[in-house]
Amino acid sequence: MSNRDVKPCPSVPDHVWEMAEKTMVEFEHGKKQKTFNASSDWSMLVALGIPGMTAYAGFYEICSPKKGDYVFVSAASGAVGQLVGQFAKMMGCYVVGSAGTNEKGIKRTPNLAIHSHDSSSWAIFHHRLLDLRDNKYYLFNADMVRPKRMRSGGSSSARPEQDEDYVPPTNVEEHPIESSRASASSSGAGASSSRGRRRSGLDPVPEVLGVPDTPLLKGLGEHISALCRNQERTPISGWRCTWKNVLTFYQAASPALRDALGRTPLGSFLTIPRIQSDRRLIAALCERWFGDTNTFHFPCCELAITPLDFVMLTGIQIVGEVIPPLPDISMDRAAALMGVSPATVASDSGWEAGKVKLSWLGSILGEVALAVIDLDSPAFTSILRVFLLFILGSCFFMTDRSCVDSSFLSLMDPIDRFDTFDWGGAIYASILAGLSRVSRGGGRSARFFYPFLEMWAHEYLDPFRPTLRIPDITSFPRSSRWSAPCSKVDSHLLDKAREELDRLTMRRVTLRPFVDLEDMIRLLCRGARRFLGRRVAFSYLGTCEYFLGERVLHQCDGEFRIPLPPPEMTPILDHDAFMGEMRTAGVPIHHLAGEVVTHSFYLSWFRGVSIGPIMRPFSTRPGATEVGGKLVEKYFQMRPLLAILEEDNRALTEENARLRGRCATFEDPSVTLAKIPPHQCRPRPDLSFDFDADSAQDDDED
């Protein structure tokens, strides 16, 4: 039987199939695989073009519906939507399609054989959901090509709740983990913005049932690390930091304005070149953060973002008056401090519930001639306030509505008052608070200065550190040195970043990255090192975040100790003497940690109280990782041998250079390298690998 006899769509011209039979190549996962015969269903769709590939992969590979499921197709009259509607009908699903107008649905989709079509798609789909509560539903957006699965929840709202970041679970899980989603009220997480969009950053993350707690970490089912266990997609979808806009305005500012900004506590921070953040790495790090201890829990040890790390990497000093809870200010006073009229703020829609919109602040900075403004300009102080407020809202204290609290302006009246407050402590606390919020599923948006996590990983975690071509020991802040020529680490896939963190060992961790920079620390960090080895409370606009120095003393002196259980994190900023001492210099913690122990002893304790490796073995994962899983497992086992070979190679290179130097000084030309005894490498260990044996993690510490 010829290829033409089996083609499922007779209306396709014969020359298409002939061309496909000769030239068609399937590309899967970005790699060329093999030439296919045109008689296969998949290759026929490739012959029809990108819409066919999109419809086929999105419907069959990602949605994976079953007979009897209910499928809603948006843009059903389009190239992708038409195919999806046919696929769903062929599978025995109940199909509902929508188009932009009724005319499109009637004229362009009469032969799709779908059960219903209409321009009022949400009304039709929701009406059918009300009567079919126990079935699965699939929403296929043919415009965005992003299939999404929905479940009926018995809601009576006009538009059903949808999970914008839901990924269908795989079919290979032996014990499926049930999940439940908290309902959102119309005034809270489920409310819509003024533009009609859903505020997905406030949506709660579903709780995963059946995840056991540890003696140290509680409520692990509500922690986003539970999603990592099944290799599900990260729930973090909103990244609110707009660092790029800040640096763009700063670079365009006049010397006088840049000098004024440089004298503020944020001056050093503005000199850091912007890096393109690896958000997948940042998401993987968030999965390892636990607010119970305000530390990262890696398989090999516990690591914290120390106050010294913050100052060394951002240049923002932790010194000054603690920022108290800020009272609300009126729009009239805020407008006066920014040098505009209240009518202008109202007409431009720059005010929203006591907050100033960042887009409006950006428009002010864009309209002003920043390059020529000088100290003698009447608007200089007002523009400086607008610029500082824009920095605070864009990088550090942002909201899901892209606004900044207008009460910050009260700390700039007069403008010199801004320098007297401890902005470093507040921003450091905001990072800890943002990490705790997003890791506990308190929302889907990262509302803190998340690029700092990648800066921190460059210093502590070897797999994520770029290599400088010329060593730099003078740059401050230290994160600015990565703008120099270096071999950068490639951007990570989420599973790759998770895998690196899940297999992290002490050999690949730098416990004290700034140990050789004592002079810089004494000169530029103004005593930030004093917080190491102490328990310190940092104020974050009326609440507290704690640095528990007793848990990470190994980041201070390199010695491991077993700490006592952490205290209850009191969020209220009490104004007593004890809290005052904790906010200024911290309290000693020598009685909260035990004696120095070996890392092997520490690791045996740590594995009993923390989560350790949490990803499933390669052999139980679907897709490409199942095919190459054993090879990757053996690679991790062979790393000790690879490290020895690298050391031998370096030793041979050095010995070769030394011997050539000796030969260059000999006067007798008969003396050659052949007469010099060769360098004797140290014997290799006898490492043999059974590729059929169960894999084991490289625990070089034991």
N, C-alpha and C positions, 0 to 999 in steps of 0.2 A: 504494500500500500504506500502510495507516495505521500509526501508531506501535505500536498494540497488536499488530499482526501480526509485529513484529520483536523484541518484548521476549524476552530469553533466559530469563526465569524465570517460567513461567506461574502459579506459586503466588502471585505478588504481586498484590494487588487492583488492579482497573482504575483506581480513583480515585487511586491513587498515581501512575500514569503520567499521568493527566489533570492532576493538580496539578503534577507536574514539568514537563509541557509548557508550562504557563502561567507558572509562577513561578520556575523553577530558574535560578540564576546561579552560575557557577563562579568561585571565588576562587583565583587562582594567584599565588604569591609575595606574598600579602598585598594584592593590588590587584584591583579588579573588572575583568574582561576583557569578556565579552560573554555574552548569553543563548544557551544551547545548546538544540537540539532533543532531546527525550527519547529519540529513537531511538538516540543514540550510547551506546556501552557506558559511557563515563566518566560521562555525565550520569545514566544509570540507577543507577549506584552512589551518586552524590550523593543521588539521591532516596531511597535506602535509608538514608541517614544517615552519621554520622561513621565507623562501623566499615567501611563500604564504601570510603570515601575512603582510610582508613588502610591497608586491605588492598591496594587497587589501587596506591596510590603506593608503599607499602613494597615490594611484590613486583615490580611491573613497572618502576617508575622508579628504584628504588635497588638492589635485588638484580639486576635485569636478567638472569635466568637464561636458559639455552638448553635446547633439547630434549635429554633424556638426562641432565641434571644431577640431583643427589640433594638433596632438600629435606627438612629436618626442621622441623616446626611444633610449637612448644610451645603449651600451652593451646589445643589443636586443637578443643575443644568450645565455645570462646568465640565471640563475635560476629565478631571479626577472624579468628581461627584457622580457622573454618569456610570463610570465603571464600578465604583463602590456600590451603587445601588443595585447593579446587576449581580455583583458577587454575593451581596447579602441575600438577594432573592434566590439565587441558585443554591445557597446553603440552607435555605428554609427559614430564614429570619423574617420577622415582621419589619418592613422598611417604611420609614417616613422621611420624605425629602422636603427641602425648602429651597426657594430661589428668591431673588431680589424683588420680583413682582409676580403677580398671578399670571401675566402673559408669558413669562419665561417658563413657569411650571406647566402651563397648558400647551404651549406651542413647541417647546424644545424637549420636553420629557414625556411625550405621550407613549413612547414605546419602551420606557424603562421597566415597566411591569412592577413598579413599586406600589405600595398600598395607598399612599396618600402624598399629595404635594400641596404646598401653600406658601405664601410669603409670610404669613404670621406663624413662623415656625415654632416659637416658644409656646404659644398658646396650644397648638395641636399636640406637641410632644408632652407638655405638662398634663393635658387632659387625659392622655392615655396612661401616664404614669399613675394617676390616682387610682385606677382600677386594677393595676398589676403590680402589687407591692413586693411580691416574692420572687421576681425575675431579675435578671441582669440586663442592663441597658448600656448601649455603646453610643457615644456621640462622636461622629467623624466629621471634623471640620475640614472640608475639602479646600477651603481657601488657605488656611494656615498649614494644612497637611500635618495636623497634630491630633491624632486620635485620643479620645479621653473616655474613660468608662465612668458611668454614673450608676448610682444605686438609689432606688426610691426610698424615701424616708418618711413618707406620710405627711409631708409639709403641705400647708394650704396656701403658701405664698404663690404669687403669680409667676415666679421664675424659680425653678428648682435649684437647690444648692449644688455646686459642682466643685470638685477638687481639681484645681488647676495644675497640680503637679503629681497626680496619681499615676503610678506605673503598674500595669497588670502583673501580678505575681507569676512566677514561673510554675510549670507543671511538674517539676522534678522534686519538689519539697516533700519529704516523707511525712512530716508532721506539720501541716499548714498552721500558721500562726494567725489567730483571729485578731481583728482590729476593730476598734470602734471610734467614732468621731463625735466629739462634743458638739452639740447644736449651738448655733450662734444666733443671738437675738438681732433684731433689726437695728437696734441702737448700738450694738457692740461690734463683734467681728464680722457679722454678716451685713453691716450697713454698706451702702454704696456712696461713693463720693459724688461731688457735684457734677462730674462729667459722666456719671452713669456707670463707672467702672467699679468692679468689686475690689475692696481693699484686702487683697490677698495676703499682705504682710501681717495682718492681724489674725488670720485663720489659725486655729490651733492645729497642732500636729497630732495625728491619731495615736492613741495609746496601743502599744503592742502587748498583748497578754501572754503570759507564760514565760516571761524572762525573769529568772530568779535574782534576788538582791544578793549583795555580798555584805560581810560584816561592816564594811566601810561605806559603801555606796548603796543608797536606797532609791526605790522608785525607778529602776532601770527600764521598766516598760514604757515610761513616759519620756525617756531620754532618747535623743536621736541616734545614739549608737545602736539601738535595737533595730533600726532600719538597715544599718550596715551589716548586721548579721545575715541578712538575706540578700545582700547586694542590691537593695532597692535604691531608687533615686533619692538624692538628698532633698529634704523638704525646704531648704533655703532657696528662695526664688527672688528675693528683693535685695539688691545691693545698693545702699543709700548714699554711700560716700561719693562725693563729686570733687575729688582732689584736683582733677585736671583743670576745671574751671578756675579754681583758686590760683593755681600756678600761672595760668594764662593771663589773668588780670595782673598778677604780681610782676610778671616779666614785662608787661606793657606800662607799668607805673613809672612815674618820674623819679629821678634820684632822691628828691626830697621826700616823696611818699614812701619809697622803699627804705630810706634811712629811718623814717619814723616807725614803720612796721618792724624794722630790724631791731629797734631798741625795746620792743615789747617782749614779753615772755615767749611769744610765738615766732620771734625773729629767726632763730636757727632752724626751726622746722621748715620755714619757707624756702630755705636754700637747698632742700633735698630734692634732687631730680625725681620726677614722677616715674614710677615703674609700672609696667603693665601687669596687673595682679593676676596670679594664677588662682582663679576662684575655686577650681576643683580641689586644689591643695588646701585652700583656706577652709572649704567645707569639710574636708577630711579631718583637719585639725579641730574644727568645732565638735566633731563627733567624739573626740578624745578629751574634751574639756568637761570637768565636773565641778559644779558650783558648791558641792559639799565641802570641797577642800580648796577651791579656786586654783586648781592645778590641772595639767595634762596628765593623763594616766596612759603611759605607754607600756608595752610588755616588759621592758627592761627596768624601768624606774619611773618615778614621779618627778615632773619638771614644772616649774612655775614661771610666769612672766614676772620677774622681780622688778622692783622700782629702779634698780640700776640698769636693767635691760631697757626700760622705758626711756630713761634719760639719755643713755648712750645712743639709742637708735633714733630718737626724735629730736633731741637737743632741747626739749622743754623741761625746765628745772622744776623740781618739787620743792618749792619754797614760797613762803608768803602766808597771807591770812586765809583761813579756811573759808570757802564760799558758802554762805548760809543759804537756807531756803529763800527763794526770791519771791517777793510779792508781785502781784500783777500790776501793770502800769496801763494807763489809758492810751488810746490811739492818738489823742492830741499830744500827750507828752512824748510818745515815741516818735511821732512825726517831727516834733520840734527838735529832738536830739539828732534826727537824721537830716535835718535841714530841708524838709519838704512840708507842704501844707497838708492838713488832714483831708481836705477835699481831693488832693492829688492821690493820697493813699486809697481813699474810698473809690474814686473813679477808676483807678487802675487795678482794683481788686487785689491790693497787696496785703490786706489784713484779713485774718481768719481766726476767730475765737481766741483773741489775745496773742496770736502768733503772726509773724511776718513771713510771707512767702519768699522762698529763696529765688524763684524765677524773677520776682519783682526787684529784689536787691540786685540781682545780676543785670537787669535792664538798666538800673540806675548807674551801675559802674560802667556799663557799655556805652551809655550816652554821654558820660562825662569824659572830658579830654584828660585821661589819667597821665598821659605822657608829658603834659606841660604844666600840671598843677604844682604849685609851690607853696612854701610856708606863708607867704603874704596873701594868698588867696582867701577870701572870706569863707569859702566853702571847704577849706582844707580839713578842719576838725570834723565837720559833718561827714565828709567823704571817708575820713579815717575811721569813724565809728561804723559807717556802713560796711566798709571793708572788713573790719574786725568781726562784725556780726555775721557777715557772709562766710568768713572762715570758720567761725564757731558752728554755724548751722550746716555748712557743706561737709565738713570733715569730722566733727566730734559730737555734736549734740543735735543730730537730725531727728526728724520724725517720719512716720509713714506717709504723711501728707506733704512732704518736701517743704516743711516750714521750720522756723527757728523761734524759740521763745523770746518775745520782745522784752522780757524782764532783764535780759543780759544788758540792755542799754543803760539800766540804772547803775551798773558797775562801771560805766564809762562817763559818768557825770560827777566831776570833771574828767577829762580824758586821761589825765595822769593817774587817776585812781585805778585804772585797769591794771597797771603794773604791780599793784600792791597785793593782788590776790594769788592764791596758789592754783594756777591753772593747770600745772603739771599733775598735781594730785587729783584734781577733778577729772581730767581727761584719762588718767590712768584708771581711776575708779570706773569711768564710763566704759572702758574696754572690758574690765572684769564683769561689770553688770551686763553688758551686751552679750558677752560670751555665755554667761549663765542663763540669760533669757533665751537665746536661740538654741542652746544645747538642750534645754528642758522643754522645748516645743512651745515656748510662750508666744511664738510668732514665726512667720516665714521670711522675715526681712532682717538683714544684718544692719542694725542701726548703731554702729560704732565705727571707729577707724580701723576697718578690717585689713587694709594693706599692712598694718603693723604685724599681723600674724606671719606673713611671708617674710618680712624683715627678720623676725625672731627666728624663723626656721632656717634662714640663711646662716645664722650664727651658731645654732645648736645642733642641727640635724645635717649630717654629712651628705645624705642622698639629695638634699635640696639646695646645696650650697654651690653657687657659681665659683669658678676658679679665675682669680685675677692673673693676668699675664705679668703684671708688675706689682709686687706686694705693696700695700698701702697701709702705713701705720700712723698716718697723721690726720686723716680725714675725720671731721666731726661735724655733724652726727655720723656715726659709723655706717649707717645705711646709705649715705651719699657716695660711698666708694664704689658701689656696684655700677655706677654710671661710667666708670673707667672701662677700657677694653678688657673683656673677660669672656670666658667660655660659659655661656649661660645654660642653665638647666632647661631642657625642653618642657613645654607646658604638659601637664599631666592629665590623663584621663582620670576620672574619679576613682575607678577601681584600682588603677595603678598607684595613685597616691595612698589609697586605703591599704593596699598591699605593702607598700614601703613602711607605713607606720605600724602595720600589724606584725611585721617581722623585724622591727627595730631592735638592735642589740647595743650594748655599751660600746662596742668597737666602732659604732657609727654615730656616736653621740659625743659632742664636745661640752663637757660639764661647765667649764670656766672659759668662755670665749674671750673675756677681756682681761685675763690674768697678766698679760704682758703690757698692759696699758695703764699702769699705776699712776704715772705722772699725769696723763690725760684725765684720769678719774679725779685726782686731787685738784687739778686746775679748773676743770670745766663742769664737774658734776656736783659741786657744792655740798658734799656730804651725803649724796644719795646712797653711798655704800653703807652708811650707818644703819640703814633699814635691814640689811642682810643679817640673818640670825636673830631677828626680833619679830614680834607680832605687832602689826601696824594696822590702824584703821584709816581709810581714806574717804573723805567726804565727797558725795556725788549728789549735789543739789538737795541736801536734806536727808539723804540716806547714806548708809555706810557699806563699803566693800572692804574685805579684809585680805591682807597678805599674811599668810601663816608661814613665817620663816622657819619654824621648827620642822616642817615637813620636807624642806629642800635645803638642808644644811650642806648637802653634797654640792650644791651650786655655789656655796660660799668657800669651802675649804677642800672639797673633793673627797671628803670622808662620809661614809654612809652611817646613818643612825636610824633607829626605829622610833618614830614619834608616837605620842599618845593620840587617842581619837580627837578629831577636831571639835571645837566648841560649836554651839549653835550660832549661826550667823545672824546677829541682831541687826535688822535693817534700819532701826530708828537711831538717829544721831542724838544721843543723850548729851546734855551739857553739864556733865559732872567732871570732877577732877580726873578720874580714871580715863574717861574717854578723851579728855583733853590731852593727857599724856600719850595715849595711843595715837592721836592724830599728829603730834609734834615729833616724837622720837621713837614711839613704840615702847613695848614692854619686853623685858628679858624673857627668854623661853628655855633657858638651860634645864629647868626642871620638867620641861614638856617633851624632852627627847632623851633616849637612852645613850649608852656608851657606843663608841665606835665599833662597827662590826664589818666583816668582809661583805663584798657585794653578793657573794653566793648566799650568805646567811640572810642578807637583806632581801634578795630576790625570792627566797623560799617563803619569807613572811609576806612580801608584797603580792605574790601570786595568790595567796590565800585571802586577801582582803580587797583586791582590785579585780578588774575584768580580764586583764591579759589579752591574748589574741582572741579576736571575736569573729573573724571571717570564716566562712565554711571552707573545708578542704577543697582543693581543685577538683577532686574526683566527683564531687556532688554538684558542681556548677554547670549550668547549661551553656551551650554555644561554644565559642572558640576557646574559652579557657579550659573546657573539658578536654579538647583535643591536645592542646599544648601544656596541660597542667602538670603531667609527670616530668616533662623536661624542665619546667620552671622549678618544680620541687627539687630536682637533682641539682639545678644550678645553685640554689640556696645552700644545699648540702656541700657543694664543692667550693664554696667561697673561701674556706680556710686554705685550701690548696692554691686557689688563685692568688690569695694574698701572699703566700710564700713565694710563688713564682714571680710576682711583681717585685718583692724584695730582692730575690736573686738576680733579677734583670737589672735593677738599679745598682746592685753591688758589682755585677759584671761590667756595667758601663763605667762606673768609677774606677775599677781596677784597670780596665782597658785604657782609660785616659792617663792613669798614673804610669803604666808601663810604657805607653807611647812617649810620655815625657822623659822617662829614663833613657829610652832608646835615642831620643833626640840629643842627649848629652854625651853619648858614647863616641869616641874618636875612631875606634876600630870598626870599619864597615862590615867586617865578617860577623860581628855580633848582631843577630837579628832577633826578631820576636820569637822565632821557632826555638831558640835556645833557652828561652826563659820559661820556667815551669808555669803551666797554665793555672789560672785561679781555680781553686777547689771549692765548689759549691757545697754548702752543708747538705747532708743527706735529706731527701724528701721523706715525709711520713708515708707509711704504707696505707694509703687510702683506697679502698675498693668500695664500689657501690653496687648494691643489688637493686636493679631497676624494677623489680617486682615487689620489693619490700615496702612497708608503709613508710611514708615520709615523716620526718621529724624536724622540728625547728632548730636552727643553728643557735644553740645556747652556749656560746663560748664563755659565758660567765661561770657556768657550773664547774 
